[in-house]
């Protein structure tokens, strides 16, 4: 329910006056959200915000959220002066919040994790799809690595793996399973990081190097008797795992080891199962399909 712009309220001195309040929407947790949609003079906004806070206090509201589009940056200072703090920001808005009661705040924290994937793509010859990066940490190191990337908003992990492989190498794939995942902390912008190692099956084999991202894809250059030999296909899984960088770095060594184990043995990861949430949204569950049959009765 929206709070009307004009509200009759009781002031501290118990005088009844008509005072302009900020339009707000009540939430399910005893708080309110103000979403500014029209430009406003900062002084007028400060006055209305002060009056609104008095009203919300009298109404025993808890958390107050104020969403400011990026074009309303002039309203940030008066909001902060009223005791609001930054909660999170996106490319087009800033969200600020204030806890009213004199108790410990129970406001939800901002998103805490970034999610990434590494794609283990192996063909029938036991060769692995690997890339060299033009930029970033691995530039100029000659390290061959799995295609990697981050999950976009609203994107499933399995779809991210397929997309990243296509973007970096031009190879079409289908998702098989999650082999492993790891969590690290204080990684990007003080956030924690979840990284999923995903196995995919190639559906095409022609490599299309993307110059904007990849220095080379599937090409290994050896110098033998001053001759260059160009391998335009896939790197042997054993050669990928045996790279000095992988052997010296524990996490990379473990990832390579898990991939090799899957290539040679019956290693069970987590397959996808399409499902529906309680709110009706379609989603994926990742499960052990060897030890659990979705159609089985329990």
Secondary structure, 3 states (H helix, E strand, C coil): CECCCEEEEECCCCCEEEEECCCCEECCCCCEEEECCCCCCHHHHHHHHHHHHHHHHHCCCCEEEEEEEHHHHHHHHHHHHCCCEEEEECCCEEEEEEECCCCCCCCCCCCCEEEEEEEEEECCCCEECCEEECCCCCCCCCCCECEEEECCCCCCHHHHHHHHHHHHHCCCEEEEEEEEEEEEEEEECCEEEEEEEEEEEECCCCCCCCCCCEEEECCEEEEECCEEEEECCCEEHHHHHCCHHHHHCHHHHHHHHHHHHHHHCCCCCEEEEEEECCCCCEEEEEECCCCCCCCCCC
